[in-house]
């Protein structure tokens, strides 16, 4: 094509790679020729020159000892959290021509295979969803030297850029709302307490309630699934039958709590007010629809993708954090 339109191959290459110093007239000539001929760059050859794969990995990692009620793969594809992450990341990556590779690391063997894949240079960087204290993957990827951005504050002080929501502030919003409704006997269902997000939501909720004079808030630990919310709600009601308010650390556990309350003949919100966290599709589909703390996950995932691509472009870029503010979405459960 370069010979046909009377320019050098180097000029065509610079136009395709969007080098800004190309003369505007030449750029227009090359772009017209590309459109007329339907020319598609040879990505394999391009990768040999740029050493870029134009692919990034989204890694979902869980510690091997955790036992979810549903199989790991089923949970990933049914939890609305992960779908929202993919949607937000792709809103940034797709216009750049970057492919997103979903990778699951649910045990030691899967993590070993993942690390082999990364060492072989199949992706330019990694977005990782893992905030468990004992997960070795974040440190391993840092040591590999691959650009990485974490979803959530690191459980340990790794030099990793991350994007998160202010979990404590969100939980305090839930506390304020329950107190404003007049709730006196309030409990909470936490997430797994080896995760910084779950710890922060529990800390923030208890601190918020303490500011209103509630010195003790009973807590049952869940694992972010509907089933664990059901079990936790059963335990809270057995141990605290006068309970009139519940904060669940995510919408799926709140959904489970609603099921148990209905089975026990407790009206929501008249007898027990329930608040979730996330503002996922589960909040809207619950009966009654959930009052919940919204984290803008699509915007957060988009920020992760932009941050990662900045690190891919500039290996010397310093690590950074981006914290989003939550909001309370009031519906019918509280």
Secondary structure, DSSP 8 states (H G I E B T S, - for coil): -HHHHT--HHHHHHHHTT-TTS-HHHHHHHHHHHHHHT----HHHHHHHH---SEEEEEEE--TT---SS-HHHHHHH-HHHHHHHHHHHHHHGGGT-EEEEEEE-SHHHHHHHHHHHHTT--SEEEEE--BTT--HHHHHHHHT-EEEEES--SS--S-EEEEE-HHHHHHHHHHHHHHTT--SEEEEE--TTBHHHHHHHHHHHHHHHHTT----EEEE--SSHHHHHHHHHHHHHH-TT--EEEESSHHHHHHHHHHHHHTT--TTTT-EEEEEE--HHHHHSSS--EEEE--HHHHHHHHHHHHHHHHH-TT----EEEE--EEE--S--
